[in-house]
């Protein structure tokens, strides 16, 4: 199934809990983005809690329940990197890179500090930087998955993983790990669709907040309107980058280091 969709649902402003403690309560743009988020990747759903997790936490929430602003900030942060294609060798190894580089790093743990520092600065960090630049951290969630977006030519891979387990060994997600590949154009279209839908819903959310009597709850309505416009423009600019060419990484250097990384573990040349 060649489908990718970022789904969300904003909470009613009547159900959003104000920030702070009585009597010092406040509301703002970030708070008004409180809602649910789930991502459809083929037949899998990222950010969907398992039955075991809902039972363990005693909560009926099915999806990622958090301020959507956090997702927009983190997701838009990786988009400038996602647009740059990676070499096919690295693209094909997407699901193995982290284990391979961690094993390589282990070989140098007992080096003298100066030797290890030079190895880290000259080899390990440059090799892993391109990878983590394209990885979305869900660290604000308990056991939140890492989600990576890796492009090669006109294709893109979504790779996600969460190793977190409950005491009984169960994952808290219905799809803790996975890889999904699709056309890059389809990815761009889906991201733009999400942005348009979110902007429309937030415009409505802000309008409702402006007409609501918040009583003793502090809300700077003038600032709310201004920030809503600023946030939309900021994300819109990041979206534009997805359709613009980019080639800034020294892939020859990265591939040479990667070859050394594999050789050090296998004792032979990487011929993949």
LINHULIN-V274288 format. One record per residue. N is the residue number from 0. RES is the residue in three letters. SS is DSSP state (helix for helix, strand for strand, loop for the rest). OMEGA is omega in radians with two decimals (NA if undefined). NEAR is the number of other ideal C-beta (glycine too) atoms within 8 Angstrom. Layout:
[[N	RES	SS	OMEGA	NEAR] [N	RES	SS	OMEGA	NEAR]]
This chain:
[[0	UNK	loop	-3.05	4] [1	UNK	loop	-3.09	7] [2	UNK	loop	3.09	8] [3	UNK	strand	-3.11	14] [4	UNK	strand	3.05	9] [5	UNK	strand	-3.09	10] [6	UNK	strand	3.10	8] [7	UNK	strand	3.08	13] [8	UNK	strand	3.11	6] [9	UNK	strand	3.08	12] [10	UNK	loop	3.03	9] [11	UNK	loop	-3.11	6] [12	UNK	loop	3.10	10] [13	UNK	loop	-3.10	4] [14	UNK	loop	3.14	6] [15	UNK	loop	-3.11	11] [16	UNK	loop	3.11	5] [17	UNK	loop	-3.14	9] [18	UNK	strand	3.09	8] [19	UNK	strand	3.13	7] [20	UNK	strand	3.11	4] [21	UNK	loop	0.04	5] [22	UNK	loop	-3.08	4] [23	UNK	strand	-3.13	7] [24	UNK	strand	-3.13	12] [25	UNK	strand	3.05	11] [26	UNK	loop	-3.08	13] [27	UNK	loop	-3.09	12] [28	UNK	helix	-3.13	11] [29	UNK	helix	-3.13	7] [30	UNK	helix	-3.12	12] [31	UNK	helix	3.10	15] [32	UNK	loop	3.13	13] [33	UNK	strand	-3.11	11] [34	UNK	strand	-3.12	11] [35	UNK	strand	-3.12	11] [36	UNK	strand	3.02	13] [37	UNK	strand	-3.04	13] [38	UNK	strand	3.11	12] [39	UNK	strand	3.11	11] [40	UNK	strand	-3.05	13] [41	UNK	loop	-3.14	9] [42	UNK	loop	-3.11	3] [43	UNK	strand	3.08	10] [44	UNK	strand	3.10	10] [45	UNK	strand	-3.12	14] [46	UNK	loop	3.07	11] [47	UNK	strand	-3.11	11] [48	UNK	strand	3.12	11] [49	UNK	loop	3.07	11] [50	UNK	helix	-3.14	5] [51	UNK	helix	-3.14	11] [52	UNK	helix	-3.13	13] [53	UNK	helix	3.11	13] [54	UNK	helix	-3.10	7] [55	UNK	helix	-3.10	11] [56	UNK	helix	-3.14	6] [57	UNK	loop	-3.05	5] [58	UNK	loop	-3.14	6] [59	UNK	loop	3.13	4] [60	UNK	loop	-3.09	8] [61	UNK	loop	-3.02	8] [62	UNK	strand	3.06	10] [63	UNK	strand	-3.07	11] [64	UNK	strand	-3.05	6] [65	UNK	strand	3.08	10] [66	UNK	strand	-3.10	9] [67	UNK	helix	3.11	13] [68	UNK	helix	-3.13	10] [69	UNK	helix	3.11	9] [70	UNK	helix	-3.14	10] [71	UNK	helix	-3.13	12] [72	UNK	helix	-3.09	8] [73	UNK	helix	-3.11	11] [74	UNK	helix	3.14	9] [75	UNK	helix	3.14	11] [76	UNK	helix	-3.13	8] [77	UNK	helix	-3.06	13] [78	UNK	helix	3.11	13] [79	UNK	helix	3.12	9] [80	UNK	helix	-3.10	9] [81	UNK	helix	-3.08	12] [82	UNK	loop	-3.10	12] [83	UNK	loop	-3.14	10] [84	UNK	loop	3.06	7] [85	UNK	loop	3.12	10] [86	UNK	loop	-3.06	10] [87	UNK	helix	-3.14	6] [88	UNK	helix	-3.13	9] [89	UNK	helix	3.10	14] [90	UNK	helix	-3.13	13] [91	UNK	helix	-3.09	7] [92	UNK	loop	-3.05	10] [93	UNK	loop	-3.06	12] [94	UNK	loop	-3.09	6] [95	UNK	loop	-3.02	7] [96	UNK	helix	-3.03	11] [97	UNK	helix	3.13	7] [98	UNK	helix	-3.13	7] [99	UNK	helix	-3.10	12] [100	UNK	helix	3.08	13] [101	UNK	helix	3.12	8] [102	UNK	helix	3.12	9] [103	UNK	helix	3.13	12] [104	UNK	helix	-3.14	9] [105	UNK	helix	-3.11	7] [106	UNK	loop	-3.05	8] [107	UNK	loop	-3.08	12] [108	UNK	loop	-3.09	7] [109	UNK	loop	3.06	3] [110	UNK	loop	3.02	8] [111	UNK	loop	-3.06	5] [112	UNK	helix	-3.11	6] [113	UNK	helix	3.13	6] [114	UNK	helix	3.13	9] [115	UNK	helix	-3.14	11] [116	UNK	helix	3.13	8] [117	UNK	helix	3.09	8] [118	UNK	helix	-3.09	11] [119	UNK	helix	-3.08	10] [120	UNK	helix	-3.03	7] [121	UNK	helix	-3.01	6] [122	UNK	helix	-3.01	11] [123	UNK	helix	-3.10	11] [124	UNK	helix	3.09	8] [125	UNK	helix	-3.12	10] [126	UNK	helix	-3.07	13] [127	UNK	helix	-3.06	10] [128	UNK	helix	-3.10	8] [129	UNK	helix	-3.10	12] [130	UNK	helix	-3.08	12] [131	UNK	helix	3.03	7] [132	UNK	loop	-3.10	8] [133	UNK	loop	-3.10	11] [134	UNK	strand	3.11	10] [135	UNK	strand	-3.13	10] [136	UNK	loop	3.08	7] [137	UNK	loop	-3.05	13] [138	UNK	loop	3.11	5] [139	UNK	loop	3.12	6] [140	UNK	loop	3.01	8] [141	UNK	loop	-3.14	5] [142	UNK	loop	-3.10	10] [143	UNK	loop	-3.11	11] [144	UNK	loop	2.88	13] [145	UNK	strand	-3.14	11] [146	UNK	strand	-3.12	12] [147	UNK	strand	3.10	13] [148	UNK	strand	-3.04	12] [149	UNK	strand	-3.09	13] [150	UNK	strand	2.95	14] [151	UNK	strand	-3.10	11] [152	UNK	loop	-3.10	6] [153	UNK	loop	3.11	5] [154	UNK	strand	3.08	11] [155	UNK	strand	3.10	13] [156	UNK	strand	2.94	14] [157	UNK	strand	3.14	14] [158	UNK	strand	3.13	11] [159	UNK	strand	-3.13	13] [160	UNK	strand	3.01	8] [161	UNK	loop	-3.11	14] [162	UNK	loop	-3.08	5] [163	UNK	loop	3.14	8] [164	UNK	strand	3.04	9] [165	UNK	loop	-3.12	10] [166	UNK	loop	3.14	5] [167	UNK	loop	3.10	6] [168	UNK	loop	-3.12	5] [169	UNK	loop	3.03	10] [170	UNK	strand	3.10	12] [171	UNK	loop	-3.11	15] [172	UNK	strand	3.07	14] [173	UNK	loop	3.11	7] [174	UNK	loop	-3.07	11] [175	UNK	loop	-3.11	10] [176	UNK	strand	3.09	7] [177	UNK	strand	3.04	10] [178	UNK	strand	3.14	8] [179	UNK	strand	-3.11	10] [180	UNK	strand	-3.11	7] [181	UNK	strand	3.05	12] [182	UNK	strand	-3.14	9] [183	UNK	helix	3.14	11] [184	UNK	helix	3.12	7] [185	UNK	helix	3.08	10] [186	UNK	helix	3.14	12] [187	UNK	helix	-3.14	10] [188	UNK	helix	-3.12	8] [189	UNK	helix	3.12	11] [190	UNK	helix	3.10	12] [191	UNK	helix	3.11	9] [192	UNK	helix	3.09	10] [193	UNK	helix	-3.13	11] [194	UNK	helix	-3.12	11] [195	UNK	helix	-3.13	8] [196	UNK	helix	-3.13	9] [197	UNK	helix	3.14	11] [198	UNK	helix	3.14	9] [199	UNK	helix	-3.13	8] [200	UNK	helix	3.14	10] [201	UNK	helix	3.04	14] [202	UNK	helix	3.12	9] [203	UNK	helix	3.12	8] [204	UNK	helix	3.13	12] [205	UNK	helix	3.12	13] [206	UNK	helix	3.12	8] [207	UNK	helix	3.14	9] [208	UNK	helix	3.14	13] [209	UNK	helix	-3.09	9] [210	UNK	helix	-3.13	5] [211	UNK	loop	3.03	7] [212	UNK	loop	-3.05	3] [213	UNK	loop	3.11	8] [214	UNK	loop	-3.10	4] [215	UNK	loop	3.13	6] [216	UNK	loop	-3.09	9] [217	UNK	strand	3.04	9] [218	UNK	loop	3.09	10] [219	UNK	loop	-3.03	7] [220	UNK	helix	3.11	8] [221	UNK	helix	3.13	6] [222	UNK	helix	3.14	8] [223	UNK	helix	-3.13	15] [224	UNK	helix	-3.11	10] [225	UNK	helix	-3.11	8] [226	UNK	helix	3.11	10] [227	UNK	helix	3.10	12] [228	UNK	helix	-3.14	8] [229	UNK	helix	-3.13	8] [230	UNK	helix	3.14	12] [231	UNK	helix	-3.13	10] [232	UNK	helix	3.13	8] [233	UNK	helix	-3.14	9] [234	UNK	helix	3.12	11] [235	UNK	helix	3.13	9] [236	UNK	helix	3.10	8] [237	UNK	helix	3.14	12] [238	UNK	helix	-3.14	12] [239	UNK	helix	-3.10	8] [240	UNK	helix	-3.11	11] [241	UNK	loop	-3.10	11] [242	UNK	loop	-3.14	6] [243	UNK	loop	3.14	7] [244	UNK	loop	3.13	4] [245	UNK	loop	3.06	8] [246	UNK	loop	-3.06	6] [247	UNK	loop	-3.08	4] [248	UNK	loop	3.07	7] [249	UNK	loop	-3.06	5] [250	UNK	helix	3.09	8] [251	UNK	helix	3.12	6] [252	UNK	helix	-3.13	8] [253	UNK	helix	-3.11	14] [254	UNK	helix	3.09	11] [255	UNK	helix	3.12	8] [256	UNK	helix	3.13	11] [257	UNK	helix	3.12	12] [258	UNK	helix	3.11	10] [259	UNK	helix	3.13	9] [260	UNK	helix	-3.12	13] [261	UNK	helix	-3.13	10] [262	UNK	helix	-3.10	11] [263	UNK	helix	-3.12	8] [264	UNK	helix	-3.05	10] [265	UNK	helix	-3.11	7] [266	UNK	loop	-3.12	4] [267	UNK	loop	-3.12	5] [268	UNK	loop	3.07	5] [269	UNK	loop	-3.08	9] [270	UNK	loop	-3.12	3] [271	UNK	loop	NA	5]]
